[in-house]
């Protein structure tokens, strides 16, 4: 293994100074420094291969010259340095030329010539609107008012950049500095700036880590495969104060059986501290399930629970196989595919409905039923559209596929199946919305939510057992057998919203779950007895629990906040309640950040050192988690946490998988990102289409060579800043030294 690494490094060391020096390691057990020793004078040179070239060439720059170097070697090194300097200057010129054209330097009418040098840097495009005190004011245009179209029109950047907070922070920083700011080089970005950003990320995470001892934590894990077929496993840590990304583990070379997953999860528990971990949440795959049971056997004071969002999505998938549901979904998909794949029809639909009918959600089957609800909401506008003279006189109204869609829209039986599918699934979608929202911990609510969902489904379908029994059986097969855990029942008991409710459940499994959790999560017998006695005070509303403030804020505070505020008279029970009620029910936080690893480890970045790549993933992932946490805090009550802003390019609601025909230019235009944004250009082709919605191999070929980086499309114009050097060395490619 070591020999292979040495061979790989040797193949990349093309600099001639490597031939005349040897690598030496100096240091102790804690830290080792790598230096180079000259073969001619045995001098140990600190500073890498650049410093060794200066030593051998006798440049007297940064290091003493070698007294014993042969003239032939000296000439070889000098020639190589001269050649490198020429290449570097050419690279500078090419980069400056691209900046010049991309920034509109020297644009029309010759304003703002880039050749004029000022005390704070070269004149640029903003000088068109600035007045220099030493110039004739009569010949210079005044800067237009802030926010005017004229003052902003030349900043030609991708649209999605403006959705990034980093974009606004960058502009503020540049504006505060003023003219003449020198942009950081690639070397600076990937060395000391990256280290500082990593340090800042760790500091912000440390604030969350300090709360772990109070609330306990949930370890979340989820495996996936990226577009390069690499098998990756995300590890995150959650508590009521936020989610922290720990690492992504590449497991392409591993057999992902129960033993491997157990060792992985057990190592994470050991790293976090067993006394802090209350539960481990994974998906419901058989290997994870077996690993979870092995973990509970070894670690006696934590729980493994399956992801609630995953289980509910599987319930919705199973319900989708019922004849009534399948009929409604298949016809609804035909309608949306027809509408969204033809620009004229899409324009007409928007004119009548005033809204979009596809509602992309965080899970596949939630998308299906949210879209069904959306279609039902615009039933009357759709019927009016397909009976209008505009439709009847159009070319599409005379084509077979147009006639078929019209038949579905005007068929009452179709709407009856849609209504049935919605009535039998809407309560479950509401539960999915609860466990996926992340606005407050869902552990204290899921037990009651599932019971209410079943009762509401029965009520929606008429209340007769024959009408809802099949659906209940599908739900029970997942909830009772796979999802339901003692933690859910204990959290239900400890939640004051249900403990003090007149409709409180008297099912014995609630108390059974409570005492099972107390035995497992309170290992000290004496503390457990005290907590058990304190349950009486909680149940009877005595002490702090009987205060008017405690009674009046039960529904206004989250259960965790309520216990922290009013549980002081029962500290042992308070600690237990906070650790249980602060738990999440799903690992959806892992799934929403699948793409981070792929964005960092791209074809252009495949030579990033492992340490640098892991640092980038760590920074990007935790930044997204922080942004989402802040966004969730400001989420309004009428905003749906299940609905996504974007839709996947292979979404089954507007992509016809059965056809693989070449697409015409007009059809490709229809598939711009504006299809789901509601801002499509009604008059003609869109010039800013992005590869969100390609429909077939032809569309995929059209988007070949592009990928998404965050919210910014990475096209060929980013080649320079995205390219990493051959050795990913610590040398600055734009430094004066070689």
VMD Tcl script that draws the C-alpha trace (Angstrom):
set ca {
  {0.00 0.00 0.00}
  {2.86 2.38 0.88}
  {4.83 1.50 -2.26}
  {1.77 2.27 -4.39}
  {1.46 5.67 -2.76}
  {5.14 6.48 -3.35}
  {4.80 5.46 -6.98}
  {1.77 7.71 -7.38}
  {3.61 10.69 -5.86}
  {6.67 10.06 -8.04}
  {4.56 10.09 -11.18}
  {3.21 13.54 -10.26}
  {6.61 15.06 -9.34}
  {7.58 16.46 -12.70}
  {9.64 19.32 -11.29}
  {13.37 18.65 -12.03}
  {14.42 19.69 -8.50}
  {13.04 16.39 -7.20}
  {15.89 14.64 -9.06}
  {18.51 16.55 -7.10}
  {17.01 16.34 -3.62}
  {15.56 13.82 -1.21}
  {12.60 14.14 1.13}
  {13.37 14.09 4.86}
  {10.94 13.94 7.77}
  {11.82 15.98 10.86}
  {9.79 16.09 14.04}
  {8.44 14.09 16.94}
  {5.58 11.68 17.50}
  {2.89 14.39 17.57}
  {3.82 16.33 14.43}
  {6.20 15.68 11.56}
  {7.50 18.26 9.07}
  {8.47 17.30 5.51}
  {11.57 19.06 4.13}
  {13.96 18.56 1.20}
  {17.71 17.91 1.41}
  {20.05 18.96 -1.42}
  {22.03 16.09 -2.97}
  {25.06 18.33 -3.62}
  {25.58 20.20 -0.33}
  {23.33 18.22 2.06}
  {21.54 21.43 3.10}
  {18.02 20.85 4.44}
  {15.71 23.35 2.74}
  {12.50 24.36 4.48}
  {9.69 25.55 2.23}
  {9.09 22.87 -0.38}
  {10.11 22.38 -3.97}
  {9.90 26.11 -4.82}
  {12.55 26.94 -2.24}
  {14.72 24.06 -3.51}
  {14.63 25.48 -7.06}
  {15.79 28.84 -5.72}
  {18.59 27.07 -3.85}
  {19.81 25.16 -6.92}
  {19.49 28.09 -9.33}
  {21.44 30.45 -7.10}
  {18.74 33.12 -7.25}
  {19.64 34.40 -3.74}
  {15.87 34.58 -3.09}
  {14.56 33.28 0.25}
  {17.40 30.74 0.58}
  {21.18 30.59 0.31}
  {22.51 29.27 -3.06}
  {24.11 25.86 -3.37}
  {27.92 26.12 -3.65}
  {28.37 22.64 -5.11}
  {25.66 22.49 -7.76}
  {27.05 21.58 -11.25}
  {26.63 24.23 -13.96}
  {24.55 21.83 -16.08}
  {22.05 21.30 -13.27}
  {21.93 25.03 -12.54}
  {21.16 25.80 -16.20}
  {18.42 23.11 -16.26}
  {16.73 24.57 -13.18}
  {16.97 28.16 -14.47}
  {15.48 27.16 -17.84}
  {12.61 25.37 -16.10}
  {11.91 28.39 -13.89}
  {11.92 30.73 -16.91}
  {9.52 28.44 -18.78}
  {7.20 28.25 -15.76}
  {7.21 32.03 -15.34}
  {6.24 32.46 -19.02}
  {3.39 29.95 -18.68}
  {2.19 31.62 -15.49}
  {2.16 35.06 -17.07}
  {0.18 33.68 -20.01}
  {-2.31 32.20 -17.56}
  {-2.59 35.61 -15.88}
  {-3.30 37.31 -19.22}
  {-5.94 34.74 -20.20}
  {-7.67 35.05 -16.84}
  {-7.62 38.87 -16.98}
  {-9.07 38.72 -20.49}
  {-11.95 36.54 -19.28}
  {-12.59 38.89 -16.36}
  {-12.55 41.82 -18.75}
  {-15.18 40.34 -21.05}
  {-17.29 38.92 -18.23}
  {-17.40 42.27 -16.43}
  {-18.13 44.44 -19.48}
  {-14.87 46.38 -19.19}
  {-14.62 48.94 -21.96}
  {-18.27 48.50 -22.91}
  {-20.13 50.57 -25.45}
  {-19.21 54.21 -25.98}
  {-15.81 53.56 -24.40}
  {-16.80 54.59 -20.89}
  {-14.61 53.38 -18.05}
  {-11.45 52.46 -19.93}
  {-9.61 49.71 -18.11}
  {-6.26 51.21 -19.04}
  {-6.57 54.15 -16.63}
  {-4.80 53.37 -13.34}
  {-5.93 55.01 -10.11}
  {-4.57 55.09 -6.59}
  {-6.82 52.21 -5.60}
  {-6.59 49.82 -8.53}
  {-7.61 49.69 -12.18}
  {-10.63 51.52 -13.50}
  {-13.58 49.14 -13.91}
  {-17.21 49.17 -15.04}
  {-18.49 50.90 -11.90}
  {-16.43 54.00 -12.84}
  {-19.12 54.81 -15.39}
  {-21.21 56.00 -12.45}
  {-18.51 57.39 -10.14}
  {-16.99 60.89 -10.01}
  {-13.25 61.26 -9.41}
  {-12.44 64.55 -7.64}
  {-9.50 65.13 -10.00}
  {-11.55 64.76 -13.18}
  {-13.92 67.05 -15.02}
  {-17.36 66.44 -13.55}
  {-18.98 67.58 -16.75}
  {-17.62 64.59 -18.65}
  {-18.53 61.89 -16.10}
  {-22.00 60.52 -15.48}
  {-23.26 60.62 -11.94}
  {-24.00 57.32 -10.22}
  {-27.71 56.50 -10.58}
  {-29.91 56.07 -7.53}
  {-29.41 52.85 -5.57}
  {-31.53 50.01 -6.83}
  {-32.18 51.48 -10.27}
  {-32.14 49.19 -13.25}
  {-29.41 51.19 -14.96}
  {-27.13 50.88 -11.95}
  {-27.43 47.08 -11.85}
  {-27.86 45.98 -15.44}
  {-24.20 45.09 -16.09}
  {-23.84 42.50 -13.31}
  {-24.54 39.57 -15.61}
  {-24.54 36.54 -13.29}
  {-26.62 33.33 -13.09}
  {-30.07 33.98 -11.62}
  {-29.80 31.44 -8.82}
  {-26.76 33.19 -7.34}
  {-29.11 35.79 -5.88}
  {-30.74 33.13 -3.66}
  {-27.48 32.57 -1.78}
  {-26.76 34.45 1.44}
  {-23.05 34.20 0.62}
  {-23.68 36.33 -2.49}
  {-25.07 39.22 -0.43}
  {-22.34 38.88 2.20}
  {-19.72 39.07 -0.54}
  {-21.24 42.23 -2.05}
  {-21.45 43.91 1.35}
  {-17.81 43.09 2.07}
  {-16.64 44.39 -1.30}
  {-18.71 47.55 -0.89}
  {-17.30 48.24 2.58}
  {-13.73 47.82 1.33}
  {-14.16 50.08 -1.68}
  {-12.27 50.10 -4.96}
  {-9.03 48.21 -5.41}
  {-9.94 45.02 -3.55}
  {-7.73 42.16 -4.68}
  {-9.68 38.91 -5.01}
  {-8.24 35.95 -3.05}
  {-6.32 33.46 -5.17}
  {-7.17 29.77 -5.45}
  {-4.19 29.06 -3.20}
  {-5.54 31.37 -0.49}
  {-9.05 29.94 -0.76}
  {-7.91 26.36 -0.30}
  {-5.38 26.98 2.48}
  {-5.70 29.63 5.19}
  {-9.17 30.84 4.16}
  {-10.50 27.26 4.19}
  {-8.90 26.71 7.60}
  {-10.49 29.87 8.99}
  {-13.90 28.90 7.61}
  {-13.51 25.45 9.15}
  {-12.66 27.09 12.48}
  {-15.71 29.39 12.24}
  {-17.94 26.41 11.43}
  {-16.65 24.48 14.42}
  {-17.24 27.48 16.67}
  {-20.88 27.81 15.57}
  {-21.39 24.07 16.05}
  {-19.83 24.23 19.51}
  {-22.81 26.32 20.66}
  {-25.12 23.42 19.80}
  {-22.79 20.82 21.30}
  {-22.91 22.58 24.66}
  {-26.64 21.77 24.85}
  {-26.17 18.04 24.25}
  {-25.67 17.22 27.93}
  {-29.02 18.83 28.79}
  {-31.21 17.31 26.08}
  {-29.39 14.22 24.88}
  {-28.99 13.58 21.16}
  {-30.24 11.50 18.26}
  {-27.73 10.02 15.84}
  {-29.19 9.98 12.32}
  {-27.78 7.82 9.53}
  {-28.83 7.28 5.94}
  {-27.10 5.57 3.03}
  {-27.32 6.49 -0.66}
  {-25.50 6.20 -3.97}
  {-24.48 9.23 -6.02}
  {-24.40 9.60 -9.82}
  {-20.93 8.02 -9.88}
  {-22.27 4.93 -8.08}
  {-20.28 5.70 -4.96}
  {-21.92 4.34 -1.83}
  {-22.05 7.03 0.86}
  {-23.42 7.11 4.40}
  {-24.24 10.43 6.06}
  {-23.92 10.73 9.84}
  {-25.70 13.61 11.63}
  {-26.44 14.46 15.26}
  {-29.72 16.13 16.26}
  {-31.20 17.74 19.35}
  {-33.89 20.44 19.82}
  {-31.32 23.20 19.26}
  {-30.22 22.02 15.83}
  {-28.71 19.33 13.64}
  {-24.96 18.89 13.20}
  {-23.34 17.09 10.28}
  {-20.59 14.80 11.56}
  {-19.22 13.17 8.41}
  {-19.91 11.33 5.15}
  {-18.47 7.83 5.01}
  {-17.65 6.37 1.61}
  {-18.51 2.68 1.78}
  {-18.09 1.66 -1.85}
  {-15.54 -1.01 -0.93}
  {-17.59 -2.38 1.96}
  {-20.34 -4.96 2.13}
  {-23.11 -3.02 3.83}
  {-24.38 -5.82 6.02}
  {-25.48 -5.67 9.64}
  {-21.95 -6.15 11.02}
  {-20.50 -3.24 9.03}
  {-23.36 -0.89 9.92}
  {-23.23 -1.93 13.58}
  {-19.50 -1.20 13.81}
  {-20.02 2.16 12.08}
  {-22.88 3.25 14.36}
  {-21.21 1.88 17.48}
  {-18.09 3.90 16.66}
  {-20.17 7.07 16.33}
  {-21.87 6.40 19.69}
  {-18.44 5.95 21.26}
  {-17.23 9.19 19.68}
  {-20.24 11.24 20.86}
  {-20.44 9.59 24.27}
  {-22.91 6.86 25.19}
  {-24.24 8.95 28.10}
  {-25.41 11.59 25.57}
  {-27.05 9.33 22.98}
  {-30.75 8.61 23.54}
  {-31.60 7.06 20.17}
  {-30.20 6.14 16.78}
  {-32.51 6.71 13.78}
  {-31.96 5.00 10.43}
  {-34.13 3.87 7.55}
  {-36.02 0.59 7.79}
  {-33.77 -1.58 5.60}
  {-33.19 -5.07 6.99}
  {-29.44 -4.51 7.47}
  {-30.04 -1.30 9.45}
  {-32.74 -3.03 11.48}
  {-30.40 -5.88 12.42}
  {-27.59 -3.43 13.19}
  {-29.98 -1.43 15.41}
  {-30.88 -4.51 17.47}
  {-27.17 -5.38 17.82}
  {-26.50 -1.85 19.01}
  {-29.27 -2.02 21.63}
  {-27.87 -5.33 22.86}
  {-24.45 -3.78 23.45}
  {-25.56 -0.31 24.53}
  {-28.20 -0.89 27.21}
  {-29.21 2.75 27.63}
  {-30.22 3.87 24.15}
  {-32.85 3.01 21.52}
  {-32.75 2.27 17.81}
  {-35.85 3.51 15.95}
  {-36.73 3.44 12.25}
  {-37.26 6.70 10.36}
  {-40.91 7.71 10.68}
  {-40.92 9.70 7.44}
  {-39.60 6.67 5.55}
  {-42.21 4.36 7.08}
  {-45.10 6.72 6.31}
  {-43.86 7.15 2.76}
  {-43.87 3.35 2.41}
  {-47.48 3.32 3.67}
  {-48.42 5.85 0.99}
  {-46.61 3.73 -1.59}
  {-48.61 0.66 -0.54}
  {-51.88 2.60 -0.65}
  {-50.95 3.73 -4.17}
  {-51.24 0.11 -5.29}
  {-54.94 -0.06 -4.38}
  {-57.12 -0.08 -7.55}
  {-58.90 3.21 -6.80}
  {-55.64 4.99 -5.98}
  {-53.77 3.54 -8.95}
  {-56.54 4.61 -11.32}
  {-56.58 8.18 -9.98}
  {-52.77 8.51 -10.00}
  {-52.26 7.11 -13.50}
  {-54.87 9.40 -15.08}
  {-53.64 12.42 -13.13}
  {-50.10 11.79 -14.37}
  {-51.34 11.67 -17.96}
  {-52.97 15.04 -17.44}
  {-49.91 16.72 -15.92}
  {-47.51 15.20 -18.47}
  {-49.64 16.44 -21.34}
  {-50.00 19.94 -19.90}
  {-46.41 20.45 -18.81}
  {-44.83 19.09 -21.98}
  {-46.62 21.52 -24.34}
  {-45.99 25.22 -23.87}
  {-49.27 26.46 -25.40}
  {-51.35 24.11 -23.24}
  {-49.33 25.07 -20.16}
  {-49.89 28.76 -20.88}
  {-53.63 28.21 -21.26}
  {-53.79 26.21 -18.02}
  {-52.04 29.01 -16.12}
  {-54.45 31.52 -17.61}
  {-57.46 29.60 -16.26}
  {-56.10 28.19 -12.98}
  {-53.80 31.07 -11.90}
  {-51.53 28.50 -10.20}
  {-49.34 25.45 -10.74}
  {-50.83 21.99 -10.31}
  {-47.64 20.02 -9.67}
  {-46.50 20.30 -6.06}
  {-43.03 18.76 -5.62}
  {-42.55 17.45 -2.08}
  {-39.69 16.06 -0.02}
  {-40.75 12.45 -0.73}
  {-41.96 10.78 -3.89}
  {-45.36 9.64 -2.65}
  {-46.08 12.85 -0.79}
  {-45.61 14.54 -4.18}
  {-48.24 12.23 -5.66}
  {-50.97 13.00 -3.14}
  {-50.17 16.70 -2.81}
  {-50.42 16.98 -6.59}
  {-53.74 15.10 -6.57}
  {-55.05 17.62 -4.03}
  {-53.78 20.48 -6.19}
  {-55.55 19.07 -9.26}
  {-58.79 18.69 -7.30}
  {-58.49 22.31 -6.12}
  {-58.50 23.54 -9.75}
  {-61.21 21.17 -11.02}
  {-63.52 23.97 -12.14}
  {-60.79 25.98 -13.94}
  {-59.62 22.80 -15.72}
  {-63.16 21.96 -16.80}
  {-63.63 25.53 -18.02}
  {-60.34 25.37 -19.91}
  {-61.14 22.14 -21.75}
  {-64.61 23.39 -22.73}
  {-63.45 26.85 -23.83}
  {-63.47 27.96 -27.48}
  {-59.71 28.52 -27.22}
  {-59.20 24.82 -26.56}
  {-61.83 23.53 -28.98}
  {-60.40 25.61 -31.83}
  {-56.76 24.73 -31.09}
  {-54.67 22.09 -32.83}
  {-54.14 20.26 -29.53}
  {-57.90 19.97 -29.01}
  {-58.15 17.90 -32.19}
  {-55.27 15.50 -31.43}
  {-55.90 12.07 -29.84}
  {-53.85 12.80 -26.70}
  {-55.65 16.12 -26.22}
  {-59.04 14.44 -26.59}
  {-58.07 11.73 -24.09}
  {-57.03 14.28 -21.44}
  {-60.26 16.22 -22.04}
  {-62.29 13.04 -21.47}
  {-60.58 12.50 -18.11}
  {-61.16 16.10 -17.01}
  {-64.87 15.99 -17.88}
  {-65.44 12.52 -16.39}
  {-67.09 12.53 -12.95}
  {-65.77 9.04 -12.21}
  {-62.19 10.33 -12.46}
  {-62.93 13.05 -9.93}
  {-64.61 10.50 -7.65}
  {-61.45 8.36 -7.59}
  {-59.31 11.46 -6.94}
  {-61.55 12.46 -4.04}
  {-61.41 8.93 -2.56}
  {-57.60 8.83 -2.81}
  {-57.28 12.19 -1.07}
  {-59.75 11.38 1.72}
  {-57.94 8.13 2.49}
  {-54.43 9.60 2.52}
  {-54.68 13.25 3.59}
  {-54.45 12.42 7.34}
  {-51.26 10.42 6.68}
  {-49.78 13.28 4.67}
  {-50.49 15.48 7.69}
  {-48.51 13.07 9.90}
  {-45.67 13.12 7.38}
  {-45.80 16.92 7.49}
  {-45.46 16.73 11.29}
  {-42.41 14.44 11.43}
  {-40.69 16.11 8.49}
  {-41.16 19.75 9.51}
  {-38.20 20.02 11.95}
  {-39.80 23.15 13.44}
  {-40.28 21.33 16.75}
  {-39.38 17.81 17.95}
  {-42.09 15.39 16.83}
  {-41.54 12.60 19.35}
  {-44.21 13.91 21.72}
  {-46.85 14.06 18.99}
  {-46.47 11.06 16.68}
  {-48.33 8.52 18.87}
  {-51.46 10.69 19.00}
  {-51.07 11.78 15.36}
  {-51.13 8.21 14.05}
  {-54.19 7.31 16.14}
  {-56.04 10.43 14.99}
  {-55.05 9.79 11.36}
  {-56.64 6.32 11.45}
  {-59.81 7.64 13.05}
  {-60.06 10.48 10.54}
  {-59.62 8.10 7.60}
  {-62.44 5.94 8.97}
  {-64.64 9.03 9.35}
  {-63.81 10.29 5.84}
  {-64.82 6.95 4.32}
  {-68.22 6.77 6.04}
  {-67.34 5.07 9.33}
  {-68.23 1.54 8.18}
  {-65.43 -0.95 8.88}
  {-65.73 -2.56 5.45}
  {-64.84 0.78 3.80}
  {-61.66 1.48 5.75}
  {-60.46 -1.93 7.03}
  {-58.12 -2.55 4.06}
  {-56.44 0.84 4.56}
  {-56.12 0.31 8.32}
  {-54.47 -3.07 7.73}
  {-51.86 -1.43 5.48}
  {-51.19 1.25 8.11}
  {-51.00 -1.26 10.98}
  {-48.57 -3.46 9.04}
  {-46.05 -0.60 9.18}
  {-47.02 1.29 12.34}
  {-47.67 -1.55 14.75}
  {-45.03 -3.96 13.43}
  {-42.19 -1.66 12.34}
  {-42.54 1.96 13.43}
  {-44.21 2.03 16.86}
  {-41.72 2.09 19.76}
  {-41.83 2.54 23.54}
  {-40.31 6.01 23.06}
  {-43.44 7.14 21.18}
  {-45.73 6.04 24.01}
  {-43.51 7.54 26.75}
  {-43.34 10.87 24.91}
  {-47.14 10.85 24.57}
  {-47.51 10.41 28.35}
  {-45.00 13.16 29.15}
  {-46.48 15.66 26.70}
  {-48.65 18.04 28.81}
  {-50.89 18.72 25.80}
  {-52.16 15.13 26.01}
  {-51.61 14.39 29.73}
  {-54.08 17.12 30.67}
  {-56.50 16.51 27.81}
  {-59.97 15.11 28.38}
  {-59.37 12.75 25.45}
  {-56.18 11.28 26.94}
  {-55.65 7.67 25.89}
  {-56.11 5.02 28.57}
  {-54.38 2.32 26.54}
  {-52.08 0.31 28.89}
  {-49.29 0.40 26.26}
  {-48.75 4.08 27.08}
  {-47.69 3.43 30.69}
  {-45.85 0.28 29.64}
  {-43.80 2.33 27.19}
  {-43.16 4.99 29.85}
  {-41.73 2.56 32.41}
  {-39.76 0.66 29.79}
  {-38.06 3.91 28.78}
  {-37.41 4.89 32.41}
  {-35.64 1.58 33.03}
  {-33.50 1.96 29.91}
  {-32.75 5.69 29.98}
  {-32.34 6.17 33.77}
  {-29.70 3.57 34.69}
  {-29.36 4.70 38.33}
  {-32.02 2.86 40.36}
  {-32.21 5.52 43.08}
  {-32.74 8.32 40.54}
  {-35.34 6.19 38.74}
  {-37.36 5.74 41.96}
  {-37.34 9.48 42.61}
  {-38.48 10.20 39.05}
  {-41.27 7.63 39.44}
  {-42.57 9.35 42.59}
  {-42.41 12.73 40.85}
  {-44.84 11.46 38.19}
  {-47.62 11.97 40.75}
  {-46.89 15.70 40.96}
  {-46.94 15.95 37.17}
  {-50.15 13.97 36.78}
  {-52.01 15.90 39.53}
  {-50.71 19.33 38.47}
  {-49.05 20.03 41.81}
  {-46.26 22.48 42.53}
  {-44.98 24.36 39.46}
  {-47.27 22.25 37.25}
  {-50.33 23.88 38.88}
  {-49.28 27.47 38.17}
  {-51.56 29.54 35.95}
  {-48.61 30.22 33.64}
  {-48.02 26.48 33.24}
  {-51.67 25.83 32.40}
  {-52.05 28.73 29.98}
  {-48.90 28.03 27.94}
  {-49.30 24.29 27.36}
  {-50.15 24.77 23.68}
  {-48.02 27.89 23.22}
  {-44.71 26.30 24.23}
  {-43.13 23.19 22.82}
  {-43.17 20.28 25.32}
  {-39.40 20.59 25.80}
  {-39.61 24.32 26.57}
  {-42.57 23.70 28.89}
  {-40.67 21.12 30.94}
  {-37.56 23.30 31.14}
  {-39.70 26.20 32.39}
  {-41.97 24.39 34.89}
  {-40.19 21.14 35.81}
  {-37.81 22.60 38.40}
  {-39.62 21.01 41.37}
  {-39.07 17.56 39.83}
  {-35.46 17.73 38.48}
  {-35.04 13.98 37.98}
  {-38.29 13.65 36.03}
  {-37.57 16.92 34.21}
  {-34.23 15.61 32.92}
  {-35.86 12.40 31.69}
  {-38.79 14.23 30.05}
  {-36.54 16.69 28.21}
  {-34.37 13.86 26.85}
  {-37.44 11.98 25.54}
  {-39.54 14.89 24.24}
  {-36.56 16.52 22.49}
  {-36.07 13.60 20.10}
  {-36.69 13.67 16.37}
  {-38.64 10.91 14.63}
  {-36.99 10.87 11.22}
  {-33.62 10.96 9.50}
  {-34.81 13.25 6.72}
  {-32.04 15.69 7.60}
  {-29.59 13.19 6.10}
  {-31.58 12.81 2.88}
  {-31.92 16.56 2.18}
  {-28.13 16.94 2.04}
  {-27.27 14.00 -0.18}
  {-25.80 16.20 -2.89}
  {-23.15 17.96 -0.78}
  {-20.55 15.23 -1.24}
  {-21.17 15.08 -4.98}
  {-20.75 18.84 -5.34}
  {-17.36 18.77 -3.63}
  {-15.99 15.54 -5.12}
  {-16.49 16.31 -8.82}
  {-14.49 15.31 -11.88}
  {-12.57 18.58 -11.72}
  {-11.91 18.22 -8.02}
  {-11.03 14.53 -7.97}
  {-7.46 15.34 -6.89}
  {-8.42 17.17 -3.75}
  {-6.63 15.80 -0.72}
  {-8.86 13.74 1.56}
  {-8.48 16.23 4.42}
  {-9.39 19.21 2.23}
  {-12.35 17.44 0.64}
  {-13.74 16.37 4.02}
  {-13.33 19.93 5.30}
  {-15.33 21.30 2.36}
  {-18.13 18.77 2.87}
  {-18.19 19.50 6.60}
  {-18.43 23.27 6.05}
  {-21.02 23.14 3.25}
  {-23.24 20.57 4.95}
  {-23.35 22.35 8.31}
  {-23.94 25.71 6.61}
  {-27.00 24.27 4.86}
  {-28.29 22.77 8.10}
  {-27.88 26.14 9.83}
  {-29.65 27.98 6.99}
  {-32.52 25.50 7.05}
  {-32.83 25.82 10.82}
  {-33.11 29.59 10.53}
  {-35.58 29.23 7.67}
  {-37.74 26.83 9.69}
  {-37.88 29.28 12.60}
  {-39.46 31.83 10.30}
  {-41.82 29.34 8.64}
  {-45.36 30.61 8.73}
  {-48.18 28.38 9.90}
  {-49.75 28.32 6.44}
  {-46.48 27.29 4.73}
  {-46.14 23.60 3.92}
  {-42.79 22.13 5.05}
  {-43.27 19.19 2.67}
  {-43.30 21.31 -0.47}
  {-39.96 21.83 -2.23}
  {-38.91 24.82 -4.31}
  {-37.49 22.67 -7.11}
  {-38.50 19.42 -8.74}
  {-36.20 16.58 -9.73}
  {-35.35 16.24 -13.41}
  {-36.87 12.75 -13.53}
  {-40.14 13.61 -11.77}
  {-42.79 11.17 -12.89}
  {-45.52 13.83 -12.97}
  {-44.23 15.53 -16.09}
  {-41.65 13.09 -17.53}
  {-42.93 10.28 -19.72}
  {-40.62 7.34 -18.99}
  {-42.29 5.20 -21.61}
  {-41.07 7.31 -24.51}
  {-37.49 7.91 -25.60}
  {-38.11 9.94 -28.72}
  {-35.85 12.82 -29.76}
  {-37.20 16.15 -28.59}
  {-37.75 19.09 -30.87}
  {-36.30 22.50 -30.04}
  {-39.74 23.73 -29.04}
  {-40.23 20.80 -26.68}
  {-36.86 21.42 -25.09}
  {-37.86 25.02 -24.54}
  {-40.97 23.84 -22.74}
  {-38.81 22.11 -20.18}
  {-37.11 25.18 -18.78}
  {-37.02 25.78 -15.07}
  {-39.84 28.30 -15.61}
  {-42.21 25.37 -16.17}
  {-42.54 25.02 -12.42}
  {-41.76 28.62 -11.49}
  {-44.80 30.18 -13.09}
  {-42.71 32.72 -15.00}
  {-42.39 31.12 -18.40}
  {-41.99 33.37 -21.38}
  {-45.41 33.12 -22.99}
  {-44.27 34.72 -26.21}
  {-41.39 32.53 -27.28}
  {-38.38 30.49 -26.38}
  {-36.73 30.91 -23.02}
  {-33.11 31.91 -23.09}
  {-32.33 30.95 -19.51}
  {-33.42 27.34 -19.37}
  {-31.62 25.22 -16.83}
  {-31.33 21.45 -16.74}
  {-33.91 20.91 -14.00}
  {-36.45 19.18 -16.19}
  {-34.92 17.13 -18.98}
  {-37.33 14.47 -20.18}
  {-35.34 11.88 -22.06}
  {-31.94 10.86 -23.28}
  {-32.11 13.67 -25.81}
  {-32.67 16.27 -23.10}
  {-30.00 14.71 -20.93}
  {-27.57 14.94 -23.82}
  {-28.44 18.60 -24.23}
  {-27.43 19.21 -20.63}
  {-24.26 17.11 -20.73}
  {-21.31 18.89 -19.20}
  {-23.34 20.88 -16.68}
  {-23.90 20.22 -13.02}
  {-25.45 22.03 -10.08}
  {-23.15 23.54 -7.46}
  {-25.34 24.74 -4.62}
  {-27.84 26.97 -6.37}
  {-25.39 27.94 -9.12}
  {-25.07 26.16 -12.39}
  {-21.47 25.13 -12.99}
  {-20.84 25.69 -16.69}
  {-17.65 25.99 -18.66}
  {-17.14 29.59 -17.52}
  {-16.14 28.27 -14.09}
  {-13.36 26.03 -15.39}
  {-10.54 28.19 -14.08}
  {-11.67 28.62 -10.49}
  {-12.83 25.00 -10.22}
  {-9.60 23.38 -11.41}
  {-7.20 21.94 -8.87}
  {-3.44 21.61 -9.48}
  {-1.84 18.33 -10.35}
  {-0.49 17.64 -6.88}
  {-2.95 19.78 -4.91}
  {0.21 21.22 -3.37}
  {0.45 24.14 -0.98}
  {2.21 26.29 -3.55}
  {0.45 29.41 -4.71}
  {0.10 29.19 -8.51}
  {-0.02 32.98 -8.68}
  {2.89 33.63 -6.33}
  {6.01 35.31 -7.59}
  {8.17 32.33 -6.69}
  {8.15 29.14 -8.76}
}
mol new
graphics top color blue
foreach p $ca { graphics top sphere $p radius 0.5 }
foreach p [lrange $ca 0 end-1] q [lrange $ca 1 end] { graphics top cylinder $p $q radius 0.2 }
display resetview
